[in-house]
Amino acid sequence: MNSNKTYSKKEISKILNRASEIQIKREIHRDRDGLSKEELLELADEAGIDADVMLEAIYTMDDPNFKNTFSWWAGTSKVQIVKTVEGEVNDENWDDLIKQMRKVTGGIGADSKSGKSYEWEQQTKDIGYRHISLTPKEGKTSIQYVLNWPGIKFITNFFGFLIPFMITAISFDGSDTSMFIAALTSTIAGVTGVFGVRIFQKLYFEKQKKQLSNIIDAISSRLHISSFAKTSSSIEIEDQDLYQTEEHPSSSQSKERNA
């Protein structure tokens, strides 16, 4: 940085205002043990950090399992996302958004409203649940999406272990192999079967991620259309007011001429 640089009066005014804002925030934060999510997002915006990135970091901190990558060891059965899209969800377009979500997921769900957030929850046929929360703010909508299928994970793991275990155990029936060796070998076969099931679970995981992407795209598209329609309506009303304003003087002048 050039220490000999000089600043204009306009630049000095901006610098002092900015410094004042920073000082006030520091004094407010100094007396507290932490910051709220909104304050963290505000700081991120000032630092040039994308809101989606900050939200994902926040939710990763709150939930260590907040990851959209498949774990071959644990067998991930959950996908989730936090994303901000253009356009605001409201009472007028909420029903349309629900129809779009039903269309993509192929099922119905229960909708509700919590504060400013619009919620939609669905119990899935795969013994799990899906929850979507849409929160409007300043012309945009923050989407929080969670899909969990613990039931199907349990079932596939159970049969993935049981079937190889039983087949191996039956194969040792009537042989001279000791019970210990037979039990150990059957257990190893069962564990191997579980890891074999991971291939199916990985494919299912990727399928759900794709559906998640389709839902986000559908919501974003409908919000954009709704926002565009609202803007167009507002412009049309303004144009009508403009025409009416321009017509009044003409009418007055016409009356004066007739007089």
C-alpha positions as CSV (number, residue, x, y, z in Angstrom):
1,M,0.0,0.0,0.0
2,N,1.3,3.5,-0.9
3,S,1.7,5.4,2.3
4,N,2.0,8.7,0.4
5,K,-1.3,8.4,-1.3
6,T,-3.7,11.3,-0.7
7,Y,-7.5,11.1,-0.6
8,S,-10.1,13.5,-1.8
9,K,-12.8,15.0,0.4
10,K,-15.4,12.6,-1.0
11,E,-13.1,9.6,-0.4
12,I,-12.4,10.8,3.1
13,S,-16.1,11.1,3.9
14,K,-16.7,7.5,2.7
15,I,-13.7,6.2,4.7
16,L,-14.9,7.9,7.9
17,N,-18.4,6.6,7.5
18,R,-17.2,3.1,6.8
19,A,-14.8,3.3,9.8
20,S,-17.7,4.5,12.0
21,E,-19.8,1.5,10.9
22,I,-17.0,-1.0,11.7
23,Q,-16.4,0.6,15.1
24,I,-20.0,0.4,16.1
25,K,-20.3,-3.2,15.1
26,R,-17.1,-4.1,17.0
27,E,-18.4,-2.4,20.1
28,I,-21.7,-4.2,19.8
29,H,-20.0,-7.6,19.2
30,R,-17.4,-7.1,21.9
31,D,-20.0,-7.2,24.7
32,R,-21.4,-10.5,23.5
33,D,-20.2,-14.1,23.4
34,G,-21.2,-14.7,19.8
35,L,-23.1,-13.6,16.7
36,S,-26.4,-14.7,15.2
37,K,-26.8,-16.3,11.8
38,E,-28.0,-13.0,10.3
39,E,-25.0,-11.2,11.7
40,L,-22.6,-13.8,10.3
41,L,-24.2,-13.5,6.9
42,E,-23.9,-9.7,7.1
43,L,-20.2,-10.0,7.9
44,A,-19.8,-12.5,5.1
45,D,-21.4,-10.0,2.7
46,E,-19.0,-7.3,3.8
47,A,-16.1,-9.6,3.3
48,G,-17.2,-10.6,-0.2
49,I,-18.1,-14.2,0.8
50,D,-21.1,-15.7,-1.0
51,A,-24.2,-16.2,1.2
52,D,-24.7,-19.8,0.0
53,V,-21.1,-20.7,1.1
54,M,-21.6,-19.0,4.5
55,L,-24.9,-20.8,5.1
56,E,-23.4,-24.2,4.2
57,A,-20.5,-23.5,6.6
58,I,-23.0,-22.6,9.4
59,Y,-25.0,-25.7,8.9
60,T,-21.9,-27.9,8.6
61,M,-20.9,-26.5,12.0
62,D,-24.3,-27.1,13.5
63,D,-24.6,-30.6,11.9
64,P,-21.3,-32.5,11.4
65,N,-23.2,-34.8,9.0
66,F,-24.1,-31.9,6.7
67,K,-22.3,-33.3,3.7
68,N,-23.5,-34.1,0.2
69,T,-20.8,-36.7,-0.4
70,F,-21.3,-40.5,-0.1
71,S,-19.4,-42.3,2.7
72,W,-18.5,-45.9,1.6
73,W,-17.8,-46.7,5.2
74,A,-21.0,-45.4,6.9
75,G,-23.4,-45.6,3.9
76,T,-24.8,-42.1,3.7
77,S,-28.6,-41.9,3.8
78,K,-29.1,-38.1,3.8
79,V,-28.8,-35.3,1.3
80,Q,-29.3,-31.6,2.1
81,I,-28.6,-28.2,0.7
82,V,-28.8,-24.5,1.6
83,K,-29.2,-22.2,-1.4
84,T,-30.4,-18.7,-2.1
85,V,-32.3,-18.0,-5.3
86,E,-33.8,-15.0,-7.0
87,G,-37.5,-14.1,-6.3
88,E,-39.5,-14.1,-3.1
89,V,-41.8,-16.9,-2.0
90,N,-45.2,-15.5,-0.8
91,D,-48.8,-16.5,-0.1
92,E,-49.6,-16.0,-3.8
93,N,-47.0,-18.4,-5.3
94,W,-46.7,-20.9,-2.4
95,D,-49.5,-23.2,-3.7
96,D,-47.9,-23.2,-7.1
97,L,-44.5,-24.1,-5.5
98,I,-46.1,-27.0,-3.6
99,K,-47.5,-28.3,-6.9
100,Q,-44.1,-28.2,-8.4
101,M,-42.5,-30.1,-5.5
102,R,-45.3,-32.7,-5.7
103,K,-44.7,-33.1,-9.4
104,V,-40.9,-33.7,-8.9
105,T,-41.2,-36.0,-5.9
106,G,-44.3,-37.9,-6.9
107,G,-46.0,-37.6,-3.5
108,I,-48.0,-35.3,-1.3
109,G,-46.8,-33.5,1.9
110,A,-47.9,-31.3,4.7
111,D,-47.3,-27.6,4.4
112,S,-47.1,-25.0,7.2
113,K,-45.7,-21.6,8.0
114,S,-43.3,-20.7,10.8
115,G,-42.7,-17.0,11.1
116,K,-41.6,-15.8,7.6
117,S,-40.6,-19.3,6.5
118,Y,-42.8,-21.6,4.4
119,E,-42.4,-25.3,5.3
120,W,-43.2,-28.5,3.4
121,E,-42.6,-31.9,4.9
122,Q,-43.2,-35.3,3.3
123,Q,-43.0,-38.8,4.7
124,T,-41.5,-40.9,1.9
125,K,-42.3,-44.4,0.8
126,D,-38.6,-45.3,1.4
127,I,-39.2,-45.0,5.2
128,G,-37.8,-41.6,5.7
129,Y,-38.7,-37.9,5.4
130,R,-38.2,-34.8,3.3
131,H,-38.3,-31.3,4.6
132,I,-38.1,-28.1,2.7
133,S,-38.0,-24.6,4.2
134,L,-38.2,-21.4,2.1
135,T,-37.5,-18.0,3.7
136,P,-38.0,-14.8,1.7
137,K,-35.7,-11.8,2.2
138,E,-35.0,-8.7,0.1
139,G,-36.2,-10.1,-3.2
140,K,-34.6,-13.5,-2.7
141,T,-35.5,-16.8,-1.1
142,S,-33.3,-19.0,1.1
143,I,-34.0,-22.7,0.6
144,Q,-33.1,-25.3,3.2
145,Y,-33.7,-28.9,2.0
146,V,-33.2,-32.1,3.9
147,L,-34.0,-35.6,2.7
148,N,-33.3,-38.6,4.9
149,W,-34.0,-42.3,4.3
150,P,-32.7,-44.2,7.4
151,G,-35.3,-47.0,6.9
152,I,-34.1,-48.2,3.5
153,K,-30.5,-48.0,4.8
154,F,-31.3,-50.3,7.7
155,I,-33.2,-52.8,5.6
156,T,-30.5,-53.0,2.9
157,N,-27.7,-53.3,5.5
158,F,-29.7,-56.0,7.4
159,F,-30.4,-58.2,4.4
160,G,-27.0,-57.4,2.9
161,F,-25.4,-59.0,6.0
162,L,-28.0,-61.7,6.7
163,I,-28.2,-63.4,3.3
164,P,-24.4,-64.0,2.8
165,F,-24.1,-65.0,6.5
166,M,-26.8,-67.6,6.2
167,I,-25.6,-69.0,2.9
168,T,-22.1,-69.4,4.2
169,A,-23.3,-70.9,7.5
170,I,-25.4,-73.4,5.6
171,S,-22.5,-74.4,3.4
172,F,-20.5,-75.4,6.5
173,D,-23.4,-77.6,7.8
174,G,-22.4,-81.2,8.1
175,S,-18.7,-80.4,7.4
176,D,-15.8,-81.2,9.7
177,T,-15.0,-77.4,10.1
178,S,-15.0,-76.2,13.7
179,M,-17.8,-74.0,14.9
180,F,-15.4,-71.1,15.5
181,I,-14.1,-71.1,11.9
182,A,-17.6,-71.5,10.5
183,A,-19.0,-68.6,12.6
184,L,-16.0,-66.4,11.7
185,T,-16.2,-67.2,8.0
186,S,-19.9,-66.6,8.0
187,T,-19.5,-63.2,9.8
188,I,-16.8,-62.1,7.3
189,A,-19.2,-63.1,4.4
190,G,-21.9,-61.0,6.0
191,V,-19.7,-57.9,6.4
192,T,-18.6,-58.3,2.8
193,G,-22.2,-58.4,1.8
194,V,-22.9,-55.1,3.6
195,F,-20.1,-53.4,1.6
196,G,-21.5,-55.0,-1.5
197,V,-24.8,-53.3,-0.7
198,R,-23.0,-50.0,-0.6
199,I,-23.0,-50.0,-4.4
200,F,-26.8,-49.9,-4.4
201,Q,-26.8,-47.3,-1.7
202,K,-24.4,-45.1,-3.6
203,L,-26.6,-45.3,-6.7
204,Y,-29.6,-44.4,-4.6
205,F,-27.8,-41.5,-3.0
206,E,-26.9,-40.1,-6.4
207,K,-30.5,-40.5,-7.6
208,Q,-31.7,-38.4,-4.6
209,K,-29.1,-35.7,-5.2
210,K,-30.4,-35.5,-8.8
211,Q,-33.9,-35.2,-7.5
212,L,-32.8,-32.5,-5.1
213,S,-31.3,-30.5,-8.0
214,N,-34.5,-30.9,-9.9
215,I,-36.6,-29.6,-7.0
216,I,-34.3,-26.6,-6.5
217,D,-34.4,-25.8,-10.3
218,A,-38.2,-26.1,-10.2
219,I,-38.6,-23.8,-7.2
220,S,-36.1,-21.3,-8.7
221,S,-37.9,-21.3,-12.1
222,R,-41.3,-20.7,-10.6
223,L,-40.0,-17.9,-8.3
224,H,-38.3,-16.2,-11.2
225,I,-41.5,-16.4,-13.3
226,S,-43.6,-15.1,-10.4
227,S,-41.1,-12.3,-9.8
228,F,-41.1,-11.4,-13.5
229,A,-44.9,-11.3,-13.7
230,K,-45.1,-9.1,-10.6
231,T,-42.5,-6.7,-12.1
232,S,-44.3,-6.6,-15.4
233,S,-47.6,-5.9,-13.7
234,S,-46.0,-3.0,-11.7
235,I,-44.5,-1.5,-14.9
236,E,-47.9,-1.8,-16.7
237,I,-49.6,0.1,-13.8
238,E,-46.9,2.8,-13.9
239,D,-47.4,3.1,-17.6
240,Q,-51.1,3.5,-17.2
241,D,-50.6,6.2,-14.6
242,L,-48.2,7.9,-16.9
243,Y,-50.7,7.9,-19.8
244,Q,-53.4,9.2,-17.6
245,T,-51.1,12.0,-16.3
246,E,-50.3,13.0,-19.9
247,E,-53.9,13.0,-21.0
248,H,-55.1,15.4,-18.3
249,P,-53.3,18.5,-19.6
250,S,-54.6,17.7,-23.1
251,S,-58.2,17.4,-21.8
252,S,-57.8,20.7,-19.9
253,Q,-56.4,22.5,-23.0
254,S,-59.3,21.1,-25.1
255,K,-61.8,22.4,-22.6
256,E,-60.1,25.8,-22.6
257,R,-60.2,26.0,-26.4
258,N,-63.9,25.1,-26.5
259,A,-64.6,27.8,-23.9
